[in-house]
Amino acid sequence: MLPPLSLQVWILAVGRFLSEAGTGFTLFYAPIFFVNRLGMSSTAVGFALGIGSISGILGRVLGGIGVDSPHVGRRRILLISALISAIGSSVLAIANDFVTLLVGNVIGGLGMGLYWPATEAVVADLTAVEHRREAFAITRLADNLGLGMGIVLAGALVAKTSNYRLLFVIDAISFIVFFAVVFGVIRETYQPKFRSDEPQGHIDSWLAALRNRRFVIYVVVNIIFTTYISQLHSTLPIYFKNFVKVGSSGFSETTISALFAWHLVVAILLQLPVARALRRFAVEKALIISVILWAIGFSCIWACGTVSSGQIFWAILALGIFSVAIISYTPAASALVTDLAPESQRGVYFSINSLCWAIGYFIGPPLGGFALDRTPIVANYFWLGFSLSVVITIAILKCLKANSSTSYN
């Protein structure tokens, strides 16, 4: 049974589905295209992907300010982000060198930076407290459905035409379609209600959020989580293609497409059941469950690159486990941010939350690219190192549980 959510949430989910379908066309194939077709190094491509997160930081800061501004609001930020993202994808479609790749990622990073605080704030505005985890799960489900469809269609398109550039064109079109959905259907949801004890200026709002001890601890652990997630989108496709040996070569583009399609199918099928199953647990316990699954998944990737046979089995198992790890994490994390944020400061809190993603995606791709440019031994044990790092993540989550903070909702 579906939760009783606002029609606007469902419409936004449809828009996110269309936008993420375009993203699915490029997310897993961009690194392969720029490394194997244009001859760039894995380190250079990882750096270019990561540098987009720097402009994403600016986008998230501006997005957080705009989202909380009565003169701008959630809807206008969503429209601006869609246009900028479309321009970024168009630049990547014509990229032939490192500089153009860098420019395209900087523009695209700015667009996505603006997008996340606005879309999360809209969902929080329109949803009652008791249904927030499920509301965030629904929108993440729409994201995963779109990504899944995009990846499957992209794999078929590349297998048939070998035209990687067309993928970026389709991505740009998807952002234009998202713009049309928001412009035509989504209304402004921001209704400022200031309390006398709440900070009124933008700088004061940011400082107040950063004085929230529990929120700051969450920020640290969120950066680690997003660094984990970034490996799936930047490092893992190249690793599957160039380091996992099946005969004399790695997995084909078709196999990689099928693996990530499987990853998203698991996420799609289990998104709501997992969200409902974890609803009875405190957020900290849900996040600990997620981090344990990340450790198991990274260990499976290490096994995939080191065994002499059965690589496809370990790849399938790893990506299935990663699916459950992600869907255990994202709804709980977004609900926690909503609970910690005063209503008039949701933009700032979601902006900082989104900055964690920018930082994680700045750290992750260059780190992965550096490992892949070393020896195969380094590339293989890179995953085992990530698996062992979860000990630190769990320790930080224990600190999160030990600290309490005021819930404003």
N, C-alpha and C positions, 0 to 999 in steps of 0.2 A: 504494500500500500504506500502511495506517495504522500509525503508530508504536505500539510496545508500551507502553501507558500503563495506570496503575492504573484499576480500575473506578470508584473514587471520583472520579477526574478526569472521566471520561465522564459520571457522574451530575451532577457539579457543572456541566458544560457544558450538560446538559439544563436544569438550573435556571436558568442564566444565559440560555439561549435564551428561556425563558418570561418571565423578568423583562424582558429587553431588548425582547421583543415589545410589552409594555406601554409601555415607554419610547418605542418607535417611533411609537406613537399620538400622542404629544405633542411629541416633540423638535423637529420641523420646523414644527409648526402652532401651537404656543403663541405665538411672536412674532407671527405673522399674526393670530391671534385677538385678542390684547390690543391690537395697534396698529390693525387695520382694523375690528374689531367693537366694541371697547370704547372706542376713540378715544384711547388713550394715545399719547404721543410715542415715537418709536423710542429716544430717549435714556433715557426713564423705564423702558421695558421692558428695554433693555440693562442699565441699572443694577440693576433688580430681579433679572434673571438673574445678573448678576455678583455681587450681594451674597450670593446663596446660596452662593457660593464661600467667603465669610468664615466662615459656620457650617460649611462643609465643611472648613475648616482645623481648627476645633475637633474635628470628627468624626474627621479623620485623625490628629490627635494622640492623642485618646482611643482610637481604634481601634488605633493602633500600640502603645500601652501595654497595652491589653487583649489584643491578639493574642499578645504576649510574656509575658503573665501566666499562671502555672499555675493561678490561681484563676478565670480567665475563659476565655481561649483563643480559637481561630479560630471555632469553631462558634457559641458564644454571641454573639460580635460580629456574625456573619452574621445570626442570628435577630433581634437588636435592630435592626440596620440595616434589615431588611425591614419591620418594624413601623413604624419612624419614617418610612420612605419612603412607605408606604401612607397614613399620616396626612397627609404633605405633599401628595400627589396629591389627596387628598380635599378639602383646603383650597383648592387651585387650582381644583377643580371648581365651587366656589361663589363664586369671586372675582369681584367687580364693581368694585373700585377698586384703586388703587395699593397701599394699605396691606395689603389681603388678599393681593394678588399677592406683596408683599414677604414676608409671614409664611409663605405657602406655599413660597416658594423657600428661605427660611431653614430651615424644617423639612426639606424635601427635600434641601437641601445637607448638612445634618447626617447624614441617613440614608446618602447616597451617600459621604460622608466616612468613615463607619464601615466601609462595604462593601469598598472597594478594597484596603486593606492586608490584610484577612482573606482575601479570595478569591485574591489573588495569592500569599499565604503558603501557602495550602492546596495550590495547584498546585506551588509550589516544594518543599514537604515531600514530596510524593508522587511526584516525578519525578527520575529519574537525570540526572546532568549532561549526558550526551550527547543526551538527548531533550528538554531544557528548551525550546529555541526552538520545537520542534514542539508541545510541550504547551501553551505559551502561544499558539501559533498556533491550536491546536484550540479553546481557550476563546474566543479572539477571533473565530474562525469562528462559534462558537455565538452570540456577541454580534451579529455582523453578520447572521446568518440571522434571528435574532429581530427585529432592527431592520428588516430588509427586509420581513419579513412584516407587522410593525406598520405600517410606512409605507404599504404597498400597501393594507392593509385600512382604514387611517385615511383615505387619499385617497378610496377608494370610499364610506366612510361619510359623509364630509363632502360629497362630491358628491351623495349621495342625500338626506341629511337636513339638511345645514348645521348640525348640532348639534356644535359644538366641545367643549362641556362633557362630553359623553359620552366623549370621548377620555381625559379625566383620570380618569373613573370606571373605565374599563378599565385604565388604568395602575395605579390603586390595587389593583384585583383581581389584577393580575399579580404585585405584590409579596407579596400574601397567598399566592398559589400558590407563589412562590419560598420563602416561609417554611415552607410545608408540606413542600416537597421537602427542604430542609435539616434540618428537625426530624425527618422520618421516615427519612431515608436517610444523610445525611452524618455521619460520626463525627468526633470530635476528632482532629486530626492532630499537635497540638503535643506534642513529647516533649523537654523541656528538657535540653540537654547542655552544661553550662557548662565552659569551659576556665579554668584558673587565671589566664591573662593577659587575660581578657575582663572588661569592666565589668559590675558586678552590679546597680547601681541604674538607675532609669529615666533620671534626668538624665545620669548618666555614660554610658549607652548612646547618648543623643542627641548628647552632646558628642564621643564617640568617632567616631560616624558623620560628624559635621561636620568632624572633623580628617582624614578620608580625602580627600586632595587630588583624586584622580581622581573620586571620587563627587561632590564639590562642583562640579567643572567640569561633570559630567554633569547636575547639578541645574540649572545655569544654562541649558544648551542644551535641557533638557527643558521648562523654562518657555516657551521660545520655540516649541518644537514644539506644545505644548498651546494656546498663543495662536493658532497657525495653525489647529489643529483646531477651536477654538471658533468661528471665523468660519463654518464650514460649518453649524453647528447654530443660530447666533443671527443673524448678519448676512446670510448668503447667501439664506435664504428670503425675507426682506423685500426684498432687492435684486432678486431675480428677479421678485417680485410688483409692485414699485413703480417700479423704475428701468430694467429691460430692456424696451424698447418694441417690442412686436410689434403693429403697427397702432396703435391708440389706447390700448392697455393693456399691462400686463406679462403674464408667464406666468400661466395659470390654476392653481388649486390642483391640478387633475388633472395638468397638465403638470409642476408642481413635484414632485408625488408620484412621477410616472414617472421624472423625472430622478434623484431620490434613490434610488429603487428600482434604477435602472441602476447608480448609484454602489455600492450594496451588492451587487448581483449580481456586479459585477467583483471586489469584495473577496472575496466568497464563493468564486468560481471560482478565484481566483489566490492565496488565502491560503496554502495548503499548498505549491503549486509555488514561490511566491516565497520562503517561509521556507526551503525546502530548497535553492533556488538560492543564497541569500545565506548559508547556513550555512558555506560554505567561506571566506567573507570575515570579516575582523575586524569587531567591532561598529562601530568608527568608520567603516569604509568603507561598511557597510550604512546607517548614518545619513547619510552624505554623499550617497549615492544617493537617499535619501528627500528630503533637503532640496533637491536639484536638481529633483526632480519637483515639489515644492511651488512652486518658482519658475516652472516651466513652467505649472502649473495656474493660479496667480494671474494670469499673463499672459493666459491664455485667458479668464478672467473679465473682465479689463479689455477684451479684444477684444469679448466678448459684449455689454458695455454701450456700446461706442462704434461698432460697425459698423452700417450701415444695413440690412443683410439678413444672413440666415444665423445669427441669434443662437442658434437651437437647436443648430446644429452646434457652436459654441464652448462652449455649456453642456454638451453631451454629452461633448465631448472633455475639458473641465476636470474634470468629476466622475469620469470614468474615470481620469484621471491622479492625482487626489486619492486614489482608492481604492488605487492601487499605492503611493503615497507613505505612506499610513497603515500598510498591511500590511508595508511594508519597515521601518517604525519600531518598532511596538509589540512584536513578539516579541523583537527584538534588544535593545530597551531593558529589558524585564523580565528577560531572561536576564543582562544585564550587572549589574543590581541584585542578582540572586541570587548571582552570582559574587563580588561585592564584599562581601556581607554574611556575617558569622559566623552559623551556624545559630540560635544563641540570640538573635540580634538582627534576624532577618528582618522582624519586625513593625515595628521602628523604621525600617529602611531602606525598606521598602515604604510606610510611613507618609510618610516624607519624599518618596519618589517620587510618591506620590499628592498630596501637598501642591503639587507642581509643577502638577498638573492644576487644583487649586483656584485657584492664583495665575494660571495661564493663562486660566482661565475667568472670573476676576475682571477681568483686564485686557482680554480680547478683546471681550466683548459691549458694555460701555460705550464702548470705542473705536470699534467698528463702528457702534453707535447714534449716536454723535456725528457720524461721517462721513456717515451717511445723513440726518441732520437738517440738513446743510449743502446746498450747491448740487449739482446733478447732476454737475458737473465734479469736485467734491471726492469725491463718492461713487464715480465711475468711477476716478479716479487713486489712490484709497485702495488698490485691488487692485495697482496697479503698484508702489506703495510697498512693499507686502508682498513682492512679487517681488524687488525690489532688496535687501530686508533680509536675504536668504539669504546674502549675501556675509559679513555679520557672523557668521551661524550657522556657516558653513563654517570661518571663522577659529577659532571656539571649539572646533569639533570637531577641528581640527588640534592645539589645545592638549590636548585629551583624549587624543589618540593619543600625544602627546609625553610624557605623564605615565604612570607605571606605578604599580600598587598591588597589594597582596597579595590573591590569591584564596583564599577560605576553604573552597572546596568542591572 
